[in-house]
Amino acid sequence: MDFSFSEEQEAVRDLATRIFTDLATHERLRELESEPDGERFDRKLWSELAAAGLLGIALPEEVGGAGLGFLETGLVVEAAGRSAAYVPAIETLAAAAPAIARFGTEAQRSEWLPGVVSGDSVLTTALVELAGTPLSPSVVAEPAGDGWKLSGTKSCIPSGMIADAVVVPARLGPDGLAMFIVPVQAPGVSRQRQPINTGQSEAVLTMAGTPVGPDALLGSVEDGASIIEWLVQRSTAALSLAQAGAAAAALALVAEYTKTREQFGKPIATFQAVGQRAADAYVDAEAIRLTAWQAAWRISEGLPADKEVAVAKFWAADGGQRVVHAAVHLHGGVGVDRDYPLHRYFLMTKHLELTLGGATDQLLRLGAALAGEPA
């Protein structure tokens, strides 16, 4: 059985890798980190990805996309993780935009997706619930004329301060769920910057009786829960792919540093303890990569993937921490130097670990799924 990427997918990977390598350099990242606004959005890189056709890689051809799938999106996301680039690859390319393409009306696709393809628009999702799960949202939607009125607050919205619209889950009555596309300029919407450990900003989004028309409803009310689950699954898989890229990059830094750093007249890579620690990190990095791509493949093929996504996110969370801790330790004092690129992968790994559930959460989900299977 052939598990390799197709020729077309290899071309996508090579193109994404080249663009991120050329533009998301250590010097460019330091430049963005020194900007006072704290947004750290690399608009030049985003524009280059658009010009190369990578922002619309999985979007329909009628809106200017390439009409490919989740595997191709995953190749872009993995490259973004490998370079620690400041672009909204996960929330826009793997979640919000594909959700509108899949569940949106023709009018919604025409309104929101061409801007993503051209690089002029950023879309994001509001899936994190601080006191619950995405299927128990804090935002409430009440009927108002032929539309709805949204009230509530959502935290930890990725790229929320630069987004043009947010895909928001909301409760309808005691048991109903629905998804809404909420423009950030809609009446009653306010945003507050929420700094995170990577130095970037997420957002707290407050909707105070925000009126939205029937054209804001994504899909149908009956499909609300399934759309939320679809978004969470793809977002979680994309987080795992980004971690696969970050782990590979951290390991590459270890390989280069231990080959050139000498102690007692020998490269420290020749020391047994160093080699064993690096080998353990390599095993973890490979486990992250393989489980992430298994989950992505099953999603792209339309196969059940709940267990595989939970396994992938477990390895991304648990194994990812071991990889970056080993990388820091093997670098010695250089590992904590903020003028050296390793710190970005350490911080990013912690953020990816906790987003949409850490290792323990994934084991609980996996256990519940296995317990639900017939004996």
Residue, then its C-alpha position, 0 to 999 in steps of 0.5 A: m500500500d502506497f502511503s506517499f503523497s501524490e505528485e500534486q501534493e508534493a508540489v504543494r509541499d515544496l511550494a509552501t516550504r519554499i515560501f515559508t523558508d524564504l519569507a518567515t526567516h528568523e530576522r523577519l520574525r524578530e522584526l514582527e516581534s518588535e512591532p508595538d501593536g502586538e498583532r504579529f500578522d505577517r501580511k507580506l507572507w500572507s499575500e505571497l501565499a495568496a499569490a501562490g494559490l495556497l490560501g485557496i488550496a481547498l476552496p471551491e474553484e468558483v470562488g477562485g480556489a484550487g478545489l483540493g482537500f484537507l491533506e493539501t491544507g495540512l501541508v500548508v499548516e505543517a509548513a507554517g508550524r515548521s517556520a513558526a510563521y505569524v499567519p492564521a493558517i489553522e483558523t482560516l485555512a483549516a477551519a472557518a473558510p472550509a466550513i463556509a465552503r462546505f455548509g454555507t449558501e452560495a451568497q455566503r461563499s461569494e461574500w467571504l471566500p474570495g477575500v480569503v483566496s486573495g489574502d484580503s480577508v481573515l476568518t476565524t472561529a470561536l470554539v474555545e469555552l472556558a467553562g465547558t465544551p464547544l457543544s455547550p456554548s456561552v453565546v445565546a441566540e434569540p429570534a428577532g424578526d427574521g434573524w437573531k440577536l446574539s448575546g454573550t462573550k467568547s474568549c481565546i479567539p485566534s487571530g481575533m484582533i485581525a479577523d474580518a468575521v468570526v464563526v460563532p457557535a450559539r445556543l438556541g433555546p434549551d437544547g438547540l445549537a447553531m453556527f453564525i458568521v458574525p462580522v466584527q464590525a456588526p452592531g454590538v460587537s466589541r473586541q479586547r486584545q488577549p495576549i497569549n504566551t507566544g507573544q501574539s494576541e487572541a481576542v475576547l469577543t463580546m456580543a451585546g444583543t448583536p443583530v444578525g440576519p438570516d444570511a448569518l446562519l451557517g447551515s441549518v439549525e438542525d445541523g448546528a451540533s454536527i457543524i461544531e463537531w466538524l469544525v472541532q475535528r478539523s481544527t484539532a487535526a490542524l493543530s496536530l499538523a502544526q505541532a508536527g512541523a514545530a517538532a521537526a524544526a526543533l529537532a533540526l536545530v538540535a541536530e545542527y547545534t550538537k554537531t557544531r558545539e564541541q566539548f572536550g574537543k569533540p562534538i557533543a553529538t558524539f556523546q552517548a547521553v546526548g545521542q540517546r536524548a536526541a533519539d528519544a526526541y526523534v521518536d516522539a517527533e515521528a509519532i506526532r507526524l505519523t499520527a497527525w497525517q493518519a488523522a488528516w488522511r481519514i478526514s480527507e477521505g471522509l472516514p470516521a476520524d474521532k479516535e485518530v484525531a484524539v490520538a494525534k492531539f495526544w501525541a502533539a500535546d504529550g510528545g510535543q512537550r518532550v521534544v521541545h524540553a529535550a531541545v532546550h536541554l541539549h542546547g544548554g544556555v542557548g536554548v533559552d536565549r530569545d535571540y535564538p529561534l528555539h524559544r518560538y517552538f517551545l512557546m508555540t508547543k505549549h500553546l498548541e498543547l492546550t488549545l482545544g484540549g491537552a493530553t488528558d482531555q484527549l485520553l478521556r475522549l479516546g476512552a469514551a469513544l472506545a467505551g462506546e463501541p460494542a464489545 
